[in-house]
Amino acid sequence: MGRARLGQRGPPRPGPAAPPPEPPPRRRTRALALLGALLAAATAAAIRVCARHAEAQATARQESALKTLGTDGLFLFSSLDTDGDMYISPEEFKPIAEKLTGSTPEASYEEEELPPDPSEETLTIEARFQPLLPETMTKSKDGFLGVSRLTLSGLRNWTTAASPRAVFAARHFQPFLPPPGQELGKPWWIIPSELSIFTGYLSNNRFYPPPPKGKEVIIHRLLSMFHPRPFVKTRFAPQGAVACLTAVSDFYYTVMFRIHAEFQLSEPPDFPFWFSPAQFTGHIILSKDATHIRDFRLFVPNHRSLNVDMEWLYGASESSNMEVDIGYIPQMELEATGPSVPSMILDEDGSVINSHLPSGEPLQFVFEEIKWQQELSWEEATRRLEVAMYPFKKVSYLPFTEAFDRAKAENKLVHSILLWGALDDQSCCCSGRTLRETVLESSPILTLLNESFISTWSLVKELEELQSNQENPAHQKLAGLHLEKYSFPVEMMVCLPNGTVVHHINANYFLDITSMKPEEIENNLFSFSPTFEDPSTATYMQFLKEGLRRGLPLLQP
C-alpha cells in the first residue's frame, strides 16, 4: 500500500467522536428526577438500616446490662445515666462520689461568680422546722401495712433543718425586685411555669436536682436550708415562683411571693420518694436597689389539716407502680433575724471601725421608719397570686359553711368539690390537678359558675372533723350529706342551700367518659354538645346544667 503523494488525498485520519445529540429538555428533567428519587430512596434505606442497627445495639446493651446488674441494679445505673448512652461519665458519677466520700465540691452558681464586696450588707436567716406528723398520713390508719420502713426512711430521718442558720448577701435577693414600672398588685413571674396539661409531667425517676440557673439560684439556696435536695421546678404544673408588689415607698418595696417546689428524700439504691409541700409563701421588704433587706419570711401555710403530698415509686423504672399519700407538717419556715447590716463599718476617712462596743456587745443599728405611699392587703395579694397560679380561681371558692350561708342569702345552688388533697395547692391529688388545669379553668365553665352557682371545695378530712363536731348540728348535717355521696378521690356535686345533693359525679368516672367516644357511653348519660370542641368542657357543662335542671325548681321562692 503506497504512501500518498503530494497533492493527493489519503484516507481521512480518525478524529474525536462527535458527542451524542442532547436529549430533549423534558426527557433530561425526567432523568434527573429519577436519579434524585433513586438517591433519596438509597439514603432513606441507609438511614433505616443505621437506625435499626443502632436500635439493635441499644437493645443488646440494655439486655446485657439487665443480665449483668439485675433489675434493681439497672434501675440504679439508669438513674445515674442521665443522657441514656449506657455509659457513666465523671459528671454523672459525681452524686455517688459525693455520697461515698462525704465531700461536696463548691457550688458554681452564677451569683457566686461575683466577687464578694466587704462593704455590702448581709442578712442572717434562721430555719424553723418541725417534721411531718406520721399519724396524719392515710397509711397510718392501717399501721402502714405494705409500706416498708426502708421506703419511709428518708421521711422518718428528716427531723431537723439541714442548715439552721445561713448568711446571705443582700444583693442575692435581687430576683425579688419587681420589673420596671410594675403596678401595685399585678403579679409577675420570678420563675415562669414551663408545664401545662398539654406538656405533661416531668420524670418521677430522679434523685438529684439540676443545677439552678439565674433567678432559681437564690430560691434553691433558701430551700436547701431545709433539705439538701430541693427541686425548684416541680414535676407537675404549675411550676415556678410568682410575686406581687404589695407596698411602695420612696425607697422600699414590699413583695409577696408564692413558690412551688418539692424535695427528693431518697438516694440510690432506694427508690425515689417525693415530698411536695402545698406551697411556700411569704414576703420580703427590700430597698429599690436591693442593697438593704428590712425583713424576709418564707413558710409553708399550716392552717389546713393536710399540707404535703408524698409520692414514691415501687420499682426500678418510670412505669413502676407509684404510691401516694398526704400528711401534715406543722412548721417549715425561714425568717430573717433582723434587717441586713454592713459586713464592716467605715468612718468618714474610710477606716474600719470596730463593730463591737468596749463591753464586747455588737453595735446596734437604728433604722428609719418606712412611710408607705401605696399598700395592698395580704388577703387581696394572696388571691391575685392564686389566680396567677390557678386560673380556675377566677371563680370565688368560699369556705364550706360560708358557701351554704351565701347560697341561702342569694337563693342559688352550690357547686361543691370534695377531695382528698387541696384543690388550690400542690398537695392536690392527680384527678384534682387534671380538673383544675382543664375544665375548671375553661371560659364557658367560669362564666356559668360565676353566674349561676356559689362554689366551694373541701378536704374529706375537714368534713369528717366537722361531722364529728357535736357543737353545731347544722354543720354536722351539711358535712354528712356530702360524705354520703363521696367516692375516692374527688367528687363533684350540685347542692341545694340546705345541703341536699341533687346531682354528683366522681372525677375518675368523669375523666373516663371524656376520654371515650360519645357512642361508647352507655345511655348517653353525658351527651357531647356541638358548641364546645373540648369533650371535657362539654361534659362538665352538661353536668352543671343537669344540676340546674334538677335543683332550680327546688329552691325556695
C-alpha positions as CSV (number, residue, x, y, z in Angstrom):
1,M,0.0,0.0,0.0
2,G,1.7,3.2,-1.2
3,R,2.2,6.5,0.6
4,A,0.1,9.3,-0.8
5,R,1.8,11.7,-2.9
6,L,1.8,15.4,-2.5
7,G,-1.4,16.8,-3.9
8,Q,-3.2,13.5,-3.4
9,R,-5.7,13.0,-0.5
10,G,-5.3,9.9,1.6
11,P,-8.0,8.4,3.7
12,P,-9.2,10.7,6.5
13,R,-7.5,10.4,9.9
14,P,-9.6,9.3,12.8
15,G,-10.7,12.3,15.0
16,P,-12.6,12.6,18.3
17,A,-16.1,11.1,18.2
18,A,-18.8,13.5,17.8
19,P,-20.9,14.0,21.1
20,P,-24.3,12.3,21.0
21,P,-27.2,14.6,20.4
22,E,-28.6,16.1,23.6
23,P,-32.0,14.6,24.7
24,P,-34.9,17.0,24.7
25,P,-35.2,19.1,27.8
26,R,-38.3,17.3,29.1
27,R,-36.5,13.9,28.9
28,R,-33.5,15.3,30.7
29,T,-35.6,16.6,33.6
30,R,-37.3,13.2,34.0
31,A,-33.9,11.6,34.1
32,L,-32.6,13.9,36.8
33,A,-35.8,13.4,38.8
34,L,-35.5,9.7,38.6
35,L,-31.8,9.9,39.6
36,G,-32.8,12.1,42.6
37,A,-35.5,9.7,43.6
38,L,-33.1,6.8,43.5
39,L,-30.6,8.6,45.6
40,A,-33.2,9.6,48.2
41,A,-34.5,6.1,48.4
42,A,-31.0,4.8,48.8
43,T,-30.3,7.4,51.5
44,A,-33.6,6.6,53.4
45,A,-32.8,2.9,53.2
46,A,-29.3,3.5,54.6
47,I,-30.8,5.6,57.4
48,R,-33.3,2.9,58.2
49,V,-30.5,0.3,58.3
50,C,-28.4,2.5,60.6
51,A,-31.4,3.2,62.8
52,R,-32.2,-0.5,63.1
53,H,-28.6,-1.3,63.8
54,A,-28.4,1.4,66.5
55,E,-31.7,0.3,68.0
56,A,-30.5,-3.3,68.0
57,Q,-27.2,-2.2,69.6
58,A,-29.1,-0.2,72.3
59,T,-31.4,-3.2,73.0
60,A,-28.4,-5.5,73.2
61,R,-26.7,-3.2,75.6
62,Q,-29.9,-3.0,77.7
63,E,-30.3,-6.7,77.8
64,S,-26.6,-7.2,78.7
65,A,-26.9,-4.6,81.4
66,L,-30.0,-6.2,82.8
67,K,-28.3,-9.6,82.8
68,T,-25.2,-8.2,84.5
69,L,-26.9,-5.9,87.0
70,G,-30.3,-7.3,87.6
71,T,-33.5,-5.2,87.7
72,D,-32.6,-3.1,90.7
73,G,-29.0,-2.6,89.6
74,L,-30.2,-1.4,86.1
75,F,-32.6,1.0,87.8
76,L,-29.7,2.5,89.8
77,F,-27.5,2.6,86.7
78,S,-30.2,4.3,84.6
79,S,-30.9,6.9,87.4
80,L,-27.2,8.0,87.0
81,D,-27.0,7.6,83.2
82,T,-28.9,10.9,82.6
83,D,-28.1,11.0,78.8
84,G,-29.1,7.4,78.3
85,D,-25.9,6.4,76.4
86,M,-25.3,3.4,78.7
87,Y,-22.0,4.9,80.0
88,I,-21.5,6.7,83.3
89,S,-19.4,9.9,82.8
90,P,-17.5,11.5,85.7
91,E,-20.2,14.2,85.8
92,E,-22.9,11.6,86.1
93,F,-21.0,9.6,88.7
94,K,-20.4,12.8,90.8
95,P,-23.5,12.3,93.1
96,I,-22.3,8.8,94.1
97,A,-18.7,10.1,94.6
98,E,-20.0,12.9,96.9
99,K,-22.1,10.4,98.9
100,L,-19.3,7.9,99.3
101,T,-16.6,10.3,100.1
102,G,-18.7,12.8,102.1
103,S,-17.2,15.7,100.2
104,T,-19.2,18.1,98.0
105,P,-17.4,20.4,95.5
106,E,-18.1,24.1,96.0
107,A,-21.2,25.3,94.1
108,S,-20.6,27.2,90.9
109,Y,-23.8,29.1,90.9
110,E,-24.0,32.2,88.7
111,E,-24.4,34.6,91.5
112,E,-21.3,33.3,93.3
113,E,-19.1,34.3,90.4
114,L,-19.4,37.9,91.5
115,P,-16.5,38.9,93.7
116,P,-17.6,39.5,97.4
117,D,-17.8,43.1,98.4
118,P,-16.6,43.6,102.0
119,S,-18.8,46.7,102.3
120,E,-22.0,45.1,101.3
121,E,-24.8,44.2,103.7
122,T,-25.5,40.7,104.8
123,L,-28.7,39.1,106.1
124,T,-28.9,36.2,108.6
125,I,-31.8,33.8,108.1
126,E,-32.9,31.1,110.5
127,A,-34.8,27.9,109.6
128,R,-37.5,26.6,111.8
129,F,-38.6,23.0,111.1
130,Q,-41.0,20.5,112.7
131,P,-41.1,17.2,110.8
132,L,-44.2,15.8,109.2
133,L,-46.6,14.0,111.7
134,P,-46.8,10.4,110.6
135,E,-50.2,9.9,112.2
136,T,-51.7,12.4,109.7
137,M,-50.9,10.1,106.7
138,T,-53.7,8.0,105.4
139,K,-51.4,4.9,105.5
140,S,-51.1,5.3,109.3
141,K,-54.7,4.1,109.7
142,D,-53.7,0.6,108.9
143,G,-50.3,0.8,110.5
144,F,-48.5,1.5,107.2
145,L,-49.5,-2.0,106.1
146,G,-47.4,-3.0,103.0
147,V,-45.1,0.1,103.3
148,S,-41.6,-0.9,104.3
149,R,-39.6,1.1,106.8
150,L,-36.9,1.5,104.1
151,T,-39.4,3.2,101.9
152,L,-40.2,5.8,104.5
153,S,-36.6,6.1,105.9
154,G,-35.9,9.4,104.1
155,L,-39.1,10.8,105.6
156,R,-38.5,9.4,109.1
157,N,-34.9,10.6,109.2
158,W,-35.7,14.1,108.2
159,T,-36.2,15.6,111.7
160,T,-34.3,18.9,111.6
161,A,-33.4,21.6,109.1
162,A,-30.3,20.9,107.1
163,S,-28.9,24.4,107.9
164,P,-30.5,26.0,111.0
165,R,-28.8,29.4,110.1
166,A,-27.3,30.9,107.0
167,V,-25.9,34.3,105.9
168,F,-26.8,35.8,102.6
169,A,-25.6,39.0,100.8
170,A,-28.4,41.5,100.3
171,R,-27.7,41.5,96.6
172,H,-28.6,37.8,96.4
173,F,-32.2,38.9,96.7
174,Q,-32.3,41.0,93.6
175,P,-34.5,38.4,91.8
176,F,-37.4,39.5,94.1
177,L,-37.2,43.1,92.7
178,P,-40.3,43.9,90.5
179,P,-39.8,44.7,86.8
180,P,-39.5,48.4,86.0
181,G,-42.9,50.1,86.1
182,Q,-44.6,47.2,87.8
183,E,-48.1,48.1,89.1
184,L,-49.2,47.5,92.7
185,G,-51.0,44.2,92.9
186,K,-50.2,43.0,89.4
187,P,-48.4,39.6,89.6
188,W,-45.2,38.8,87.7
189,W,-43.3,35.5,87.4
190,I,-39.9,35.3,89.1
191,I,-39.6,31.7,87.7
192,P,-42.1,31.0,84.9
193,S,-44.0,27.7,84.8
194,E,-43.0,25.6,81.8
195,L,-45.6,22.8,82.2
196,S,-49.3,22.5,81.4
197,I,-51.8,19.7,80.9
198,F,-50.6,19.6,77.3
199,T,-46.9,19.3,78.0
200,G,-47.3,16.5,80.6
201,Y,-45.2,16.0,83.7
202,L,-41.5,15.7,84.4
203,S,-40.0,12.3,85.3
204,N,-40.5,10.8,88.7
205,N,-37.4,8.7,88.3
206,R,-34.9,11.3,89.5
207,F,-32.8,11.8,92.7
208,Y,-30.7,14.9,92.2
209,P,-32.0,18.4,91.1
210,P,-30.5,20.0,88.1
211,P,-28.1,22.9,88.7
212,P,-30.1,26.1,89.4
213,K,-29.7,29.0,86.9
214,G,-30.3,32.7,87.1
215,K,-33.2,33.6,89.4
216,E,-33.5,30.0,90.5
217,V,-30.3,30.2,92.5
218,I,-31.5,32.2,95.5
219,I,-34.6,30.1,95.8
220,H,-32.5,26.9,95.6
221,R,-30.1,28.2,98.3
222,L,-33.0,29.2,100.6
223,L,-34.8,25.8,100.2
224,S,-31.5,24.0,100.7
225,M,-31.6,25.2,104.3
226,F,-34.5,22.7,104.9
227,H,-33.1,19.7,102.9
228,P,-30.1,19.2,100.5
229,R,-32.1,18.1,97.5
230,P,-34.7,20.8,96.6
231,F,-36.2,20.8,93.1
232,V,-37.0,24.5,92.3
233,K,-39.2,23.3,89.4
234,T,-41.9,20.7,90.4
235,R,-42.7,17.6,88.3
236,F,-46.2,18.9,87.6
237,A,-47.9,22.2,86.8
238,P,-48.0,25.0,87.9
239,Q,-44.3,25.3,88.5
240,G,-42.2,28.2,89.5
241,A,-42.5,31.3,91.6
242,V,-44.9,34.3,91.2
243,A,-44.7,37.6,93.0
244,C,-46.9,40.6,93.7
245,L,-46.0,44.2,94.8
246,T,-48.0,44.9,98.0
247,A,-46.4,48.2,99.2
248,V,-44.3,51.0,97.8
249,S,-42.4,53.9,99.5
250,D,-39.8,56.3,98.2
251,F,-37.0,53.8,98.8
252,Y,-38.6,50.4,99.6
253,Y,-40.8,47.7,98.2
254,T,-42.8,45.0,99.9
255,V,-43.1,42.0,97.7
256,M,-45.3,39.0,98.5
257,F,-44.4,35.7,96.7
258,R,-45.6,32.2,96.2
259,I,-43.2,29.3,95.3
260,H,-44.0,25.8,94.1
261,A,-41.1,23.5,94.9
262,E,-40.5,19.9,96.1
263,F,-37.8,17.7,97.7
264,Q,-36.4,14.3,96.9
265,L,-35.9,12.5,100.2
266,S,-34.2,9.3,98.8
267,E,-30.9,8.5,97.3
268,P,-29.7,5.4,95.4
269,P,-30.1,2.5,95.8
270,D,-33.5,3.3,97.3
271,F,-36.4,4.3,95.1
272,P,-37.4,7.9,94.7
273,F,-39.6,9.5,97.4
274,W,-41.1,12.9,96.6
275,F,-42.1,15.4,99.2
276,S,-44.3,18.2,97.8
277,P,-45.4,21.0,100.3
278,A,-48.7,22.7,99.4
279,Q,-46.8,25.9,98.7
280,F,-44.2,28.3,100.0
281,T,-45.4,31.8,100.6
282,G,-44.0,34.8,102.3
283,H,-42.8,38.4,101.8
284,I,-39.7,40.5,101.6
285,I,-39.2,44.2,102.3
286,L,-36.1,45.4,100.4
287,S,-34.7,48.7,99.1
288,K,-35.3,49.6,95.5
289,D,-31.6,48.8,94.6
290,A,-31.6,45.5,96.7
291,T,-28.7,46.8,98.8
292,H,-30.7,46.5,102.1
293,I,-33.2,44.0,103.3
294,R,-35.5,45.1,106.0
295,D,-37.5,41.9,106.5
296,F,-37.8,38.4,105.0
297,R,-40.1,35.4,105.8
298,L,-40.9,32.2,103.8
299,F,-43.1,29.4,105.1
300,V,-45.5,26.5,104.3
301,P,-49.0,27.5,105.3
302,N,-50.3,25.3,108.2
303,H,-53.9,26.4,108.6
304,R,-55.3,23.4,106.9
305,S,-55.3,19.9,108.3
306,L,-53.2,18.5,105.4
307,N,-50.5,20.4,103.6
308,V,-48.0,17.9,102.0
309,D,-48.3,15.5,99.1
310,M,-45.9,12.4,99.1
311,E,-45.3,10.1,96.2
312,W,-42.9,7.2,96.0
313,L,-42.0,4.6,93.4
314,Y,-42.3,0.8,93.9
315,G,-40.0,-0.4,91.2
316,A,-37.0,0.1,89.0
317,S,-38.5,2.1,86.1
318,E,-40.5,5.1,85.3
319,S,-43.6,2.9,84.7
320,S,-43.3,1.3,88.1
321,N,-46.3,1.5,90.5
322,M,-46.4,4.7,92.5
323,E,-47.8,5.1,95.9
324,V,-49.4,8.3,97.0
325,D,-50.2,9.8,100.4
326,I,-50.9,13.1,102.1
327,G,-50.0,14.5,105.5
328,Y,-49.4,17.5,107.7
329,I,-46.2,19.3,108.5
330,P,-46.6,21.7,111.5
331,Q,-43.7,24.1,110.6
332,M,-41.4,24.7,107.7
333,E,-40.3,28.3,107.9
334,L,-37.4,30.7,107.1
335,E,-37.2,34.1,108.7
336,A,-34.6,36.9,108.9
337,T,-33.2,37.5,112.4
338,G,-33.3,41.2,111.7
339,P,-32.5,43.7,108.9
340,S,-29.4,43.3,106.8
341,V,-26.3,45.1,108.2
342,P,-23.0,46.1,106.8
343,S,-20.3,43.5,106.8
344,M,-17.9,46.2,108.1
345,I,-18.3,49.7,109.3
346,L,-16.2,52.6,107.8
347,D,-15.7,56.1,109.2
348,E,-15.6,59.2,107.1
349,D,-12.0,58.6,106.2
350,G,-12.7,55.0,105.0
351,S,-11.1,53.4,108.0
352,V,-12.7,50.3,109.5
353,I,-14.5,50.9,112.8
354,N,-14.7,48.2,115.5
355,S,-18.2,46.7,115.1
356,H,-18.3,45.9,118.9
357,L,-18.5,48.1,121.9
358,P,-15.8,48.0,124.6
359,S,-18.1,45.7,126.5
360,G,-17.9,43.2,123.7
361,E,-21.6,43.7,122.6
362,P,-22.2,44.4,118.9
363,L,-23.1,47.9,117.8
364,Q,-26.8,48.4,117.5
365,F,-28.2,49.9,114.2
366,V,-31.1,52.3,114.2
367,F,-33.3,52.0,111.0
368,E,-35.6,54.7,109.8
369,E,-39.4,54.1,109.8
370,I,-40.7,53.3,106.3
371,K,-43.6,55.5,105.2
372,W,-45.6,53.6,102.7
373,Q,-47.3,55.5,99.9
374,Q,-49.3,52.6,98.4
375,E,-50.4,49.4,100.1
376,L,-52.4,46.2,99.2
377,S,-53.9,43.9,101.8
378,W,-52.3,40.4,102.4
379,E,-55.7,38.8,101.6
380,E,-56.0,40.5,98.2
381,A,-52.4,39.8,97.3
382,T,-52.9,36.1,98.2
383,R,-56.0,36.0,95.9
384,R,-54.1,37.5,93.0
385,L,-51.2,35.1,93.3
386,E,-53.7,32.2,93.4
387,V,-55.3,33.4,90.2
388,A,-51.9,33.7,88.6
389,M,-51.0,30.1,89.5
390,Y,-54.5,28.7,89.0
391,P,-56.8,30.5,86.5
392,F,-59.8,28.4,87.9
393,K,-59.7,30.7,90.9
394,K,-61.3,33.4,88.8
395,V,-64.3,31.9,90.5
396,S,-64.5,32.6,94.2
397,Y,-64.4,29.3,96.1
398,L,-65.7,30.1,99.6
399,P,-65.1,28.0,102.8
400,F,-67.6,25.2,103.1
401,T,-70.1,26.5,105.6
402,E,-69.8,30.1,104.3
403,A,-70.7,28.9,100.8
404,F,-74.0,27.5,102.1
405,D,-74.8,30.6,104.0
406,R,-74.2,32.7,100.9
407,A,-76.3,30.3,98.8
408,K,-79.2,30.8,101.2
409,A,-78.8,34.6,101.1
410,E,-78.7,34.7,97.3
411,N,-81.0,31.7,96.7
412,K,-78.5,29.9,94.5
413,L,-77.3,26.3,94.1
414,V,-73.9,25.3,95.4
415,H,-71.2,23.8,93.2
416,S,-69.1,21.8,95.6
417,I,-65.9,19.7,95.1
418,L,-64.9,17.2,97.8
419,L,-61.4,15.8,97.5
420,W,-58.5,14.1,99.3
421,G,-56.0,17.0,98.8
422,A,-56.3,20.7,98.5
423,L,-57.6,21.9,95.1
424,D,-55.6,25.1,95.0
425,D,-52.1,24.0,96.0
426,Q,-49.5,21.3,95.3
427,S,-50.9,18.8,97.8
428,C,-53.7,18.1,95.4
429,C,-54.3,14.6,94.1
430,C,-53.9,13.7,90.4
431,S,-57.6,13.8,89.5
432,G,-57.9,17.2,91.1
433,R,-54.9,18.5,89.2
434,T,-56.5,17.4,85.9
435,L,-59.8,19.1,86.7
436,R,-58.3,22.4,87.7
437,E,-56.0,22.5,84.7
438,T,-58.8,21.7,82.2
439,V,-62.5,22.1,82.7
440,L,-62.5,24.3,85.8
441,E,-60.4,27.0,84.1
442,S,-62.2,26.9,80.7
443,S,-64.0,30.1,79.8
444,P,-67.6,28.6,79.5
445,I,-67.4,26.9,82.9
446,L,-66.0,30.0,84.6
447,T,-68.9,32.1,83.2
448,L,-71.6,29.6,84.2
449,L,-70.2,29.1,87.7
450,N,-69.9,32.9,88.3
451,E,-73.5,33.5,87.0
452,S,-75.4,30.6,88.5
453,F,-73.6,29.0,91.4
454,I,-71.9,29.5,94.7
455,S,-68.7,27.5,94.6
456,T,-66.7,25.7,97.3
457,W,-64.2,22.9,97.7
458,S,-63.4,20.9,100.8
459,L,-61.0,18.3,102.2
460,V,-62.5,15.0,103.2
461,K,-60.6,15.1,106.4
462,E,-62.0,18.5,107.3
463,L,-65.6,17.4,106.7
464,E,-65.1,14.3,108.7
465,E,-64.0,16.5,111.6
466,L,-67.0,18.8,111.0
467,Q,-69.3,15.8,111.0
468,S,-67.9,14.6,114.4
469,N,-68.3,18.1,116.0
470,Q,-71.4,17.9,118.3
471,E,-71.5,21.7,118.9
472,N,-73.1,22.6,115.6
473,P,-75.8,20.2,114.4
474,A,-76.5,22.2,111.2
475,H,-72.8,22.0,110.1
476,Q,-72.8,18.3,111.1
477,K,-75.7,17.7,108.7
478,L,-74.1,19.6,105.8
479,A,-70.9,17.6,106.2
480,G,-72.8,14.3,106.5
481,L,-74.8,14.9,103.3
482,H,-71.6,15.5,101.4
483,L,-69.7,12.5,102.8
484,E,-72.6,10.2,101.9
485,K,-72.1,10.9,98.2
486,Y,-68.3,10.9,98.3
487,S,-66.1,8.4,96.5
488,F,-62.3,8.5,96.3
489,P,-60.6,10.6,95.1
490,V,-62.7,13.5,94.0
491,E,-66.5,14.0,93.9
492,M,-68.2,17.0,92.2
493,M,-71.7,17.9,93.5
494,V,-74.5,20.3,92.9
495,C,-76.4,21.0,96.1
496,L,-79.3,23.0,97.5
497,P,-78.6,25.6,100.1
498,N,-79.8,23.1,102.8
499,G,-77.0,20.7,101.7
500,T,-79.2,18.2,99.8
501,V,-77.1,16.8,96.9
502,V,-79.2,16.9,93.7
503,H,-76.5,15.8,91.3
504,H,-73.0,14.5,91.6
505,I,-70.3,12.7,89.6
506,N,-66.9,11.1,90.5
507,A,-63.8,12.6,88.9
508,N,-62.4,9.3,87.8
509,Y,-65.7,8.4,86.1
510,F,-65.8,11.9,84.6
511,L,-62.2,11.6,83.2
512,D,-63.0,8.1,81.9
513,I,-66.1,9.1,79.9
514,T,-64.4,12.2,78.5
515,S,-61.7,10.0,77.0
516,M,-64.3,7.8,75.3
517,K,-66.1,8.4,72.0
518,P,-69.7,9.6,72.5
519,E,-71.2,6.4,71.0
520,E,-69.3,4.3,73.6
521,I,-71.1,5.9,76.6
522,E,-73.9,3.8,78.0
523,N,-77.3,5.5,77.8
524,N,-75.6,8.6,76.5
525,L,-75.7,9.9,80.1
526,F,-73.5,12.9,79.3
527,S,-74.0,13.9,75.7
528,F,-71.4,16.0,73.9
529,S,-72.6,19.4,72.9
530,P,-71.5,20.6,69.4
531,T,-71.0,24.1,70.9
532,F,-67.7,23.1,72.6
533,E,-64.8,21.3,70.9
534,D,-63.4,20.0,74.1
535,P,-65.3,16.9,75.3
536,S,-64.3,17.6,78.9
537,T,-65.7,21.1,78.9
538,A,-68.8,20.0,77.1
539,T,-69.4,17.1,79.6
540,Y,-68.8,19.3,82.7
541,M,-71.2,21.9,81.2
542,Q,-73.8,19.2,80.8
543,F,-73.2,18.1,84.4
544,L,-73.7,21.6,85.7
545,K,-76.8,22.2,83.5
546,E,-78.3,18.9,84.7
547,G,-77.7,20.1,88.3
548,L,-79.5,23.3,87.5
549,R,-82.4,21.5,85.9
550,R,-82.9,19.3,88.9
551,G,-82.1,21.9,91.6
552,L,-83.7,25.2,90.4
553,P,-87.3,24.0,90.9
554,L,-86.5,23.0,94.5
555,L,-85.1,26.4,95.5
556,Q,-87.3,28.3,98.0
557,P,-89.0,31.2,96.2
